[in-house]
Amino acid sequence: MLKIQNVSFGYNTHQVLRNINFETQKGEILGVLGPNGSGKSTLIRCISGILPGFSGTISINGQSTATLNTVKRARWISVVPQNASLPSAFTAMETVLLGRTPYINFLGQISQLDREIACSALEQVDALELSERVIGELSGGEKQRVILARALAQSAPIMLLDEPTSSLDLQHQMKLLSLVKKLAKENSLTVVIALHDLNLAARFADRIALLVNGELKALGTPWQVLKADILAEAYSWPVKVIDHPFFDTPLILPESVL
């Protein structure tokens, strides 16, 4: 589905990404981890097309994304950005309908099908009751669900999420990631999600890509990547990794050195 080949990116003399290589499949969640400044958000932006000046190749089903215009790219890739700016006077429905922009005709007419897809997207994220609510009146968790619905309304097979839980409390983190996992499986979405929290990644990602100083240091299942020696080197801090007592995932516990 999505293939990243020898992708590098830099600003002037500062190299941010160095020769990144990986592939993803339908229905898979790939968690992108790494310390601050490791290149997680930059990688998401390169894939989405916001940062086009990278070297290497990003392709979807064998077609380079460099050959796609804005509309075609939007039909392939949806994005849930970090700290998204939403039109505060729009209703939730109007905001989600923005996701239908790649399919609206040159007259800007919204069809009944567009409205049905937007309603379905809101329903999938359990936010249909928010349809007529104004964005400026919604809580942080409600806004995140609307942003996710907008991405779903694009009907794109690839979804990118850039640290979507960074401003959410525990309840909303769990709800959002549980929903993303459910949607990935039910809709056969390819999901690439940048995260800070190692234990959330262990819980929800099928595979993990660990970036350190712009390089891909490890790629594999949570059990293969989230190992004490790998993480201690990547984050410059000792950790213990044990079996989670309730889930079949690793549990990462930072050690105290005081």
SELO-164147 format. One line per 4 residues: number of its first residue (from 0); for each residue x, y, z of N, C-alpha, C. Coordinates in Angstrom, 2 decimals, m for minus. Example, Ala and Ser with C-alpha at 12.3 -4.5 7.8 and 13.67 -1.06 7.14 Angstrom:
<sites>
0) 13.19:m5.69:7.80:12.30:m4.50:7.80:13.20:m3.30:7.80  12.85:m2.25:7.08:13.67:m1.06:7.14:12.90:0.03:7.87
</sites>
This chain:
<sites>
0) 0.84:m1.20:0.00:0.00:0.00:0.00:0.88:1.25:0.00  1.42:1.64:1.17:2.29:2.82:1.28:3.73:2.36:1.42  4.60:2.89:0.56:6.01:2.49:0.57:6.90:3.71:0.63  7.80:3.72:1.61:8.76:4.80:1.81:10.14:4.27:1.46
4) 10.80:4.90:0.48:12.10:4.42:0.02:13.15:5.52:0.07  14.14:5.31:0.93:15.30:6.21:1.01:14.90:7.68:1.14  13.92:7.95:1.98:13.42:9.32:2.13:14.31:10.09:3.11  14.80:11.24:2.64:15.59:12.15:3.47:15.01:13.55:3.31
8) 15.16:14.35:4.37:14.66:15.73:4.30:15.47:16.59:5.26  15.70:17.84:4.83:16.43:18.76:5.69:16.05:20.20:5.42  16.32:21.05:6.41:16.12:22.49:6.28:17.50:23.12:6.18  17.82:23.70:5.02:19.14:24.30:4.80:20.22:23.27:5.13
12) 21.01:23.49:6.17:22.09:22.55:6.50:21.68:21.55:7.58  20.45:21.67:8.08:20.00:20.78:9.16:19.25:19.59:8.58  19.84:18.41:8.68:19.21:17.19:8.16:18.25:16.64:9.21  16.97:16.46:8.84:15.95:16.00:9.79:15.66:14.51:9.62
16) 15.57:14.05:8.38:15.33:12.63:8.10:16.46:12.09:7.24  16.86:10.85:7.53:17.97:10.25:6.80:17.62:8.84:6.33  17.40:8.70:5.03:17.24:7.38:4.41:16.23:6.49:5.13  14.99:6.96:5.22:13.93:6.20:5.87:13.33:5.21:4.88
20) 13.16:3.96:5.33:12.58:2.90:4.49:11.59:2.07:5.29  10.37:1.95:4.80:9.42:1.00:5.36:8.21:0.88:4.44  7.42:m0.15:4.65:6.16:m0.35:3.92:5.04:m0.60:4.93  3.82:m0.26:4.54:2.66:m0.55:5.38:1.62:m1.31:4.56
24) 0.67:m1.93:5.27:m0.36:m2.72:4.62:m1.75:m2.24:5.02  m2.75:m2.69:4.29:m4.14:m2.36:4.62:m4.50:m2.88:6.01  m5.25:m2.09:6.75:m5.71:m2.51:8.06:m4.67:m2.45:9.15  m3.48:m1.93:8.83:m2.37:m1.90:9.78:m2.20:m0.52:10.40
28) m1.88:m0.50:11.69:m1.50:0.74:12.36:0.00:0.71:12.61  0.71:1.66:12.00:2.14:1.79:12.23:2.36:2.97:13.15  2.87:2.72:14.34:3.17:3.78:15.29:4.58:4.30:15.08  4.71:5.61:14.93:6.03:6.24:14.76:6.43:6.86:16.09
32) 7.51:6.35:16.68:7.99:6.80:17.98:9.36:7.44:17.84  9.76:8.14:18.90:11.10:8.71:18.93:11.15:9.91:19.86  12.32:10.26:20.32:12.48:11.44:21.20:12.07:12.72:20.47  11.92:13.79:21.23:11.65:15.09:20.63:12.74:15.42:19.60
36) 12.31:15.91:18.44:13.27:16.28:17.41:13.79:15.13:16.58  13.17:13.96:16.73:13.66:12.79:15.99:13.16:12.75:14.56  12.15:13.57:14.23:11.66:13.61:12.85:10.28:13.02:12.63  9.55:12.73:13.71:8.23:12.09:13.59:7.26:12.95:12.78
40) 7.09:14.21:13.21:6.15:15.09:12.51:6.63:15.40:11.10  7.92:15.54:10.92:8.47:15.80:9.58:8.15:14.65:8.64  8.27:13.43:9.12:7.95:12.27:8.30:6.48:12.29:7.89  5.59:12.57:8.85:4.16:12.65:8.54:3.90:13.71:7.48
44) 4.57:14.85:7.60:4.35:15.95:6.66:4.91:15.64:5.26  6.00:14.89:5.22:6.52:14.47:3.92:5.54:13.52:3.22  5.00:12.58:3.98:4.05:11.63:3.39:2.80:12.35:2.92  2.33:13.32:3.71:1.09:14.02:3.38:1.25:14.98:2.21
48) 2.49:15.39:1.92:2.72:16.33:0.83:2.92:17.76:1.28  2.81:18.01:2.58:3.02:19.37:3.08:4.48:19.80:2.89  5.40:18.84:3.01:6.82:19.10:2.78:7.26:18.32:1.54  7.18:18.93:0.38:7.48:18.21:m0.87:8.95:18.10:m1.22
52) 9.83:18.81:m0.53:11.23:18.88:m0.97:12.12:17.76:m0.46  11.57:16.57:m0.28:12.39:15.45:0.23:13.05:14.72:m0.94  14.10:13.98:m0.61:14.71:13.08:m1.59:14.22:11.67:m1.30  14.34:10.80:m2.29:13.79:9.46:m2.14:12.40:9.39:m2.76
56) 11.68:8.29:m2.47:10.38:8.05:m3.09:9.34:7.65:m2.06  8.17:8.26:m2.15:6.99:7.84:m1.40:5.96:7.40:m2.43  5.51:6.16:m2.35:4.59:5.65:m3.35:3.40:4.95:m2.71  2.30:4.95:m3.44:1.07:4.29:m3.02:0.69:3.31:m4.13
60) 0.64:2.04:m3.78:0.36:1.00:m4.78:1.25:1.14:m6.01  2.52:1.47:m5.76:3.49:1.56:m6.85:3.55:2.89:m7.56  2.65:3.83:m7.25:2.65:5.13:m7.91:3.26:6.18:m7.00  4.25:6.89:m7.49:4.91:7.93:m6.71:3.94:9.05:m6.39
64) 3.94:9.49:m5.12:3.04:10.59:m4.74:3.47:11.91:m5.40  4.70:11.97:m5.90:5.17:13.18:m6.58:4.40:13.42:m7.87  3.77:12.37:m8.41:3.01:12.50:m9.65:1.55:12.86:m9.40  1.14:12.93:m8.14:m0.26:13.20:m7.81:m0.50:14.68:m7.62
68) m1.58:15.20:m8.18:m1.95:16.58:m7.89:m2.65:16.64:m6.53  m3.02:17.83:m6.10:m3.58:18.00:m4.76:m4.86:17.19:m4.56  m5.73:17.20:m5.56:m7.01:16.48:m5.45:m6.78:14.98:m5.36  m5.93:14.45:m6.24:m5.69:13.01:m6.23:m5.01:12.58:m4.93
72) m4.10:13.40:m4.44:m3.43:13.08:m3.17:m4.45:13.03:m2.03  m5.39:13.99:m2.03:m6.40:14.04:m0.97:m7.35:12.86:m1.04  m7.49:12.24:m2.20:m8.33:11.05:m2.32:m7.61:9.79:m1.84  m6.28:9.89:m1.73:m5.49:8.76:m1.24:m5.14:8.90:0.24
76) m4.90:10.13:0.68:m4.35:10.34:2.03:m5.18:11.36:2.79  m5.63:11.00:3.98:m6.26:11.96:4.89:m5.32:12.21:6.06  m5.46:13.38:6.70:m4.54:13.77:7.77:m5.31:14.28:8.97  m4.94:13.79:10.14:m5.41:14.35:11.41:m4.21:15.07:12.01
80) m4.12:16.39:11.80:m2.91:17.12:12.19:m2.83:17.39:13.68  m1.65:17.78:14.11:m1.44:18.19:15.50:m1.95:19.62:15.67  m2.77:19.83:16.71:m3.31:21.16:16.99:m3.98:21.78:15.77  m4.95:21.05:15.22:m5.65:21.51:14.02:m6.41:22.80:14.30
84) m6.37:23.71:13.35:m7.13:24.95:13.44:m8.47:24.74:12.75  m9.56:24.90:13.50:m10.90:24.66:12.96:m11.68:25.97:12.90  m12.55:26.11:11.90:m13.39:27.32:11.81:m14.40:27.33:12.95  m14.21:28.20:13.92:m15.00:28.15:15.16:m16.49:28.41:14.94
88) m16.84:29.10:13.86:m18.26:29.41:13.61:m18.95:28.31:12.80  m18.18:27.35:12.28:m18.77:26.24:11.52:m19.43:25.26:12.48  m20.46:24.58:12.00:m21.00:23.47:12.76:m20.10:22.25:12.53  m20.28:21.23:13.35:m19.52:20.00:13.17:m19.78:19.40:11.79
92) m21.03:19.42:11.35:m21.35:18.88:10.03:m20.65:19.65:8.93  m20.65:20.96:9.00:m19.98:21.77:7.99:m18.48:21.48:7.97  m17.91:21.26:9.15:m16.48:20.96:9.24:m16.16:19.61:8.62  m16.99:18.63:8.90:m16.77:17.28:8.33:m16.95:17.30:6.82
96) m17.89:18.09:6.33:m18.10:18.19:4.89:m16.89:18.75:4.16  m16.01:19.46:4.87:m14.76:19.92:4.25:m13.94:18.73:3.75  m14.10:17.59:4.41:m13.40:16.39:3.97:m13.86:15.89:2.60  m15.00:16.37:2.13:m15.52:15.97:0.82:m15.01:16.87:m0.30
100) m14.18:17.86:0.03:m13.69:18.82:m0.96:m13.09:18.16:m2.20  m12.29:17.07:m2.07:m11.72:16.45:m3.28:m12.74:15.88:m4.24  m13.99:15.74:m3.81:m15.01:15.11:m4.64:m16.08:16.09:m5.11  m16.06:17.32:m4.60:m17.08:18.31:m4.95:m16.79:18.88:m6.34
104) m17.85:19.09:m7.13:m17.66:19.57:m8.50:m17.19:21.02:m8.53  m16.88:21.50:m9.75:m16.27:22.83:m9.89:m17.21:23.95:m9.46  m18.50:23.66:m9.33:m19.45:24.66:m8.85:m19.52:24.71:m7.33  m18.80:23.77:m6.68:m18.80:23.73:m5.23:m20.08:23.19:m4.62
108) m20.81:22.40:m5.38:m22.09:21.87:m4.90:m21.87:20.61:m4.07  m22.51:20.57:m2.91:m22.45:19.40:m2.03:m23.63:18.50:m2.36  m23.34:17.26:m2.69:m24.39:16.33:m3.10:m25.00:15.63:m1.89  m26.10:14.94:m2.14:m26.72:14.14:m1.09:m25.77:13.04:m0.63
112) m25.01:12.48:m1.58:m24.03:11.45:m1.23:m22.98:12.01:m0.28  m22.52:13.23:m0.55:m21.53:13.86:0.33:m22.09:13.98:1.75  m23.33:14.39:1.86:m23.96:14.54:3.17:m24.12:13.19:3.88  m24.46:12.18:3.11:m24.61:10.83:3.69:m23.27:10.32:4.20
116) m22.21:10.57:3.44:m20.87:10.12:3.85:m20.44:10.88:5.11  m20.72:12.19:5.16:m20.37:12.99:6.33:m21.14:12.50:7.56  m22.42:12.19:7.39:m23.22:11.67:8.50:m22.67:10.33:8.98  m22.30:9.49:8.03:m21.75:8.19:8.38:m20.43:8.34:9.14
120) m19.60:9.30:8.71:m18.32:9.54:9.39:m18.55:10.00:10.82  m19.48:10.92:11.02:m19.81:11.38:12.38:m20.36:10.23:13.22  m21.16:9.40:12.61:m21.73:8.27:13.34:m20.64:7.29:13.76  m19.67:7.05:12.87:m18.59:6.10:13.16:m17.73:6.56:14.34
124) m17.61:7.88:14.51:m16.80:8.38:15.62:m17.68:8.77:16.82  m18.93:8.32:16.78:m19.87:8.56:17.88:m20.05:10.04:18.15  m20.25:10.81:17.05:m20.40:12.26:17.19:m21.56:12.80:16.37  m22.47:11.94:15.98:m23.58:12.39:15.15:m24.43:13.42:15.88
128) m24.51:13.29:17.21:m25.31:14.24:17.99:m24.68:15.64:18.01  m23.42:15.73:17.56:m22.75:17.03:17.52:m22.96:17.77:16.19  m23.68:17.17:15.27:m23.80:17.69:13.90:m24.06:19.18:13.82  m25.01:19.68:14.59:m25.41:21.08:14.51:m24.75:21.96:15.56
132) m23.86:21.38:16.36:m23.14:22.16:17.36:m22.04:22.96:16.68  m21.80:24.16:17.18:m20.75:25.02:16.64:m19.39:24.58:17.21  m18.38:24.54:16.35:m17.06:24.06:16.74:m16.52:24.81:17.96  m16.75:26.11:18.01:m16.25:26.91:19.12:m16.81:26.54:20.47
136) m17.90:25.77:20.49:m18.54:25.36:21.74:m18.15:23.96:22.18  m17.36:23.26:21.36:m17.03:21.86:21.66:m15.82:21.74:22.58  m15.79:20.64:23.33:m14.63:20.34:24.17:m13.49:19.82:23.30  m12.30:19.70:23.90:m11.15:19.20:23.15:m11.37:17.81:22.59
140) m11.96:16.92:23.40:m12.23:15.56:22.94:m13.25:15.53:21.83  m14.28:16.38:21.92:m15.30:16.44:20.88:m14.71:16.96:19.57  m13.84:17.96:19.66:m13.19:18.48:18.46:m12.34:17.42:17.79  m11.63:16.63:18.59:m10.80:15.58:18.01:m11.63:14.56:17.26
144) m12.81:14.23:17.78:m13.69:13.30:17.08:m14.18:13.90:15.77  m14.47:15.20:15.77:m14.91:15.86:14.54:m13.78:15.88:13.50  m12.54:16.15:13.96:m11.39:16.13:13.04:m11.21:14.74:12.45  m11.37:13.71:13.28:m11.26:12.34:12.80:m12.37:12.04:11.80
148) m13.58:12.52:12.08:m14.70:12.32:11.15:m14.43:13.02:9.82  m13.84:14.21:9.88:m13.50:14.93:8.64:m12.53:14.11:7.80  m11.53:13.50:8.47:m10.58:12.65:7.75:m11.28:11.43:7.16  m12.19:10.82:7.91:m12.93:9.66:7.40:m13.78:10.03:6.20
152) m14.35:11.24:6.22:m15.22:11.68:5.12:m14.45:11.80:3.81  m13.13:11.88:3.86:m12.33:11.93:2.64:m12.35:10.61:1.90  m12.75:9.54:2.59:m12.81:8.20:1.99:m11.46:7.80:1.41  m10.39:8.21:2.09:m9.03:7.88:1.64:m8.56:6.60:2.33
156) m7.83:5.75:1.63:m7.40:4.48:2.22:m6.23:4.61:3.20  m5.56:5.78:3.22:m4.42:6.00:4.11:m4.74:7.17:5.03  m4.54:6.98:6.33:m4.78:8.05:7.30:m3.51:8.30:8.09  m3.12:9.57:8.17:m1.95:9.98:8.94:m2.42:10.77:10.14
160) m1.86:10.47:11.31:m2.19:11.20:12.53:m0.90:11.66:13.19  m0.82:12.96:13.46:0.38:13.54:14.04:0.14:13.88:15.51  0.57:12.99:16.38:0.44:13.16:17.83:m0.97:13.63:18.22  m1.99:12.86:17.86:m3.37:13.29:18.09:m3.79:13.29:19.55
164) m3.01:12.64:20.42:m3.39:12.54:21.84:m2.64:13.53:22.72  m1.81:14.38:22.13:m0.91:15.21:22.93:m1.64:16.17:23.87  m2.83:16.62:23.51:m3.55:17.57:24.36:m4.79:16.96:25.01  m4.88:15.64:24.99:m6.06:14.97:25.52:m5.78:14.32:26.87
168) m6.82:14.24:27.71:m6.68:13.54:28.99:m6.79:12.04:28.76  m6.62:11.27:29.82:m6.57:9.81:29.71:m7.79:9.23:29.02  m8.98:9.67:29.45:m10.21:9.14:28.87:m10.26:9.36:27.36  m9.95:10.58:26.94:m10.06:10.90:25.52:m8.93:10.29:24.70
172) m7.76:10.09:25.32:m6.69:9.36:24.63:m7.14:7.94:24.30  m7.69:7.26:25.30:m8.12:5.88:25.11:m9.27:5.78:24.12  m10.22:6.70:24.21:m11.35:6.67:23.29:m10.90:6.89:21.85  m10.01:7.88:21.66:m9.56:8.19:20.31:m8.78:7.04:19.69
176) m7.83:6.49:20.44:m7.00:5.42:19.87:m7.78:4.12:19.71  m8.70:3.85:20.60:m9.57:2.67:20.45:m10.39:2.81:19.18  m10.86:4.02:18.93:m11.66:4.28:17.74:m10.82:4.15:16.48  m9.60:4.69:16.50:m8.72:4.58:15.34:m8.43:3.12:15.03
180) m8.17:2.31:16.05:m7.89:0.89:15.83:m9.11:0.19:15.23  m10.29:0.51:15.75:m11.52:m0.08:15.25:m11.74:0.30:13.79  m11.55:1.56:13.46:m11.76:2.03:12.10:m10.74:1.43:11.14  m9.49:1.28:11.60:m8.46:0.68:10.75:m8.85:m0.73:10.33
184) m9.37:m1.49:11.27:m9.75:m2.87:10.97:m11.02:m2.94:10.13  m12.03:m2.19:10.53:m13.33:m2.27:9.85:m13.28:m1.66:8.46  m12.52:m0.59:8.27:m12.46:0.10:6.98:m11.21:m0.25:6.18  m10.40:m1.19:6.69:m9.14:m1.59:6.03:m8.25:m0.39:5.74
188) m8.18:0.55:6.71:m7.34:1.73:6.55:m5.88:1.40:6.85  m5.00:2.04:6.14:m3.59:2.05:6.50:m3.38:3.29:7.36  m2.95:3.10:8.60:m2.81:4.20:9.54:m1.35:4.36:9.95  m0.82:5.58:9.81:0.51:5.92:10.31:0.30:7.00:11.36
192) 0.70:6.71:12.61:0.40:7.62:13.70:1.65:7.92:14.52  1.99:9.20:14.61:3.12:9.63:15.43:2.65:9.78:16.87  3.37:9.16:17.80:2.99:9.19:19.21:4.21:9.47:20.09  3.95:10.04:21.26:4.99:10.21:22.27:4.95:9.07:23.28
196) 3.76:8.62:23.62:3.57:7.68:24.72:3.91:6.26:24.27  4.95:5.68:24.85:5.40:4.34:24.46:4.36:3.28:24.77  3.68:3.41:25.91:2.70:2.40:26.30:1.43:2.46:25.47  1.05:3.65:25.02:m0.08:3.74:24.10:0.29:3.09:22.77
200) 1.50:3.31:22.31:1.96:2.68:21.07:1.97:1.16:21.21  2.46:0.67:22.35:2.49:m0.77:22.60:1.09:m1.36:22.56  0.14:m0.62:23.07:m1.24:m1.09:23.18:m1.97:m1.08:21.84  m1.74:m0.06:21.01:m2.60:0.13:19.85:m1.92:m0.08:18.49
204) m0.60:m0.03:18.42:0.07:m0.18:17.12:0.33:m1.65:16.80  0.17:m2.01:15.53:0.52:m3.36:15.07:2.03:m3.48:14.89  2.62:m2.42:14.36:4.08:m2.36:14.24:4.54:m0.97:14.66  5.83:m0.87:14.95:6.40:0.39:15.42:7.66:0.71:14.64
208) 7.75:2.00:14.23:8.97:2.53:13.62:9.59:3.50:14.62  10.79:3.22:15.05:11.48:4.05:16.05:12.50:4.94:15.36  12.28:6.26:15.44:13.20:7.22:14.86:14.09:7.82:15.94  15.35:7.95:15.62:16.31:8.62:16.51:17.22:9.48:15.64
212) 17.23:10.79:15.92:18.05:11.72:15.14:17.81:11.57:13.64  16.54:11.37:13.28:16.18:11.30:11.88:16.44:9.99:11.19  16.93:8.99:11.93:17.21:7.68:11.35:16.25:6.64:11.91  15.91:5.66:11.08:15.05:4.56:11.51:15.91:3.54:12.23
216) 15.81:3.53:13.58:16.67:2.66:14.38:16.08:1.27:14.56  14.76:1.15:14.51:14.14:m0.17:14.69:12.76:m0.16:14.05  12.37:m1.31:13.51:11.07:m1.46:12.87:10.59:m2.88:13.12  9.38:m3.01:13.67:8.85:m4.34:13.94:7.65:m4.27:14.86
220) 7.27:m5.39:15.42:6.14:m5.44:16.34:6.53:m4.74:17.64  5.55:m4.39:18.47:5.90:m3.79:19.76:6.88:m4.64:20.57  6.73:m5.96:20.52:7.63:m6.82:21.27:9.05:m6.78:20.71  9.18:m6.56:19.40:10.50:m6.53:18.77:11.22:m5.20:18.98
224) 10.46:m4.12:19.05:11.07:m2.78:19.11:11.16:m2.24:20.53  10.12:m2.48:21.31:10.08:m1.87:22.65:10.83:m2.75:23.66  12.14:m2.81:23.48:13.02:m3.56:24.36:13.85:m2.57:25.18  14.22:m3.00:26.36:14.88:m2.09:27.30:16.16:m1.49:26.72
228) 16.99:m2.31:26.09:18.26:m1.79:25.58:18.05:m0.82:24.42  17.09:m1.13:23.54:16.80:m0.25:22.40:16.27:1.09:22.88  15.32:1.04:23.82:14.69:2.27:24.30:15.66:3.11:25.14  16.47:2.45:25.96:17.42:3.19:26.79:18.41:3.97:25.93
232) 18.84:3.36:24.84:19.76:4.04:23.94:19.06:5.17:23.19  17.81:4.91:22.74:17.08:5.90:21.94:16.72:7.13:22.77  16.29:6.91:24.03:15.78:8.01:24.85:16.78:8.48:25.91  17.96:7.87:25.92:19.01:8.26:26.88:18.51:8.21:28.31
236) 17.75:7.15:28.61:17.23:6.95:29.96:16.95:5.46:30.18  17.36:4.93:31.33:17.13:3.49:31.57:15.65:3.18:31.79  15.22:2.06:31.24:13.83:1.63:31.40:13.79:0.13:31.71  12.69:m0.30:32.32:12.39:m1.72:32.45:11.23:m2.02:31.52
240) 11.26:m3.17:30.89:10.16:m3.61:30.03:9.69:m4.96:30.56  8.41:m5.02:30.94:7.84:m6.25:31.49:6.60:m6.62:30.71  6.11:m7.83:30.92:4.85:m8.24:30.33:3.71:m7.49:31.01  2.82:m6.93:30.20:1.66:m6.25:30.79:0.80:m7.28:31.51
244) 0.36:m6.98:32.73:m0.41:m7.98:33.50:m1.79:m8.28:32.93  m2.32:m7.41:32.06:m3.68:m7.60:31.54:m3.76:m7.74:30.03  m2.78:m7.23:29.32:m2.81:m7.27:27.86:m1.55:m7.94:27.33  m1.65:m8.49:26.15:m0.49:m9.15:25.55:0.40:m8.12:24.87
248) 0.93:m7.21:25.67:1.79:m6.14:25.16:2.92:m5.91:26.16  4.02:m5.33:25.69:5.06:m4.92:26.64:4.61:m3.71:27.44  5.09:m3.59:28.67:4.81:m2.45:29.53:6.14:m1.78:29.86  6.26:m0.50:29.52:7.53:0.21:29.67:7.49:1.06:30.94
252) 8.48:0.86:31.81:8.56:1.56:33.09:9.90:2.29:33.17  9.90:3.61:33.11:11.16:4.35:33.25:11.75:4.14:34.66  13.03:3.94:34.71:13.69:3.74:35.99:14.05:5.08:36.64  14.17:5.06:37.94:14.64:6.23:38.66:16.13:6.10:38.87
256) 16.87:7.17:38.60:18.32:7.12:38.78:18.75:8.03:39.92  17.79:8.55:40.68:18.12:9.43:41.80:18.47:8.63:43.04
</sites>
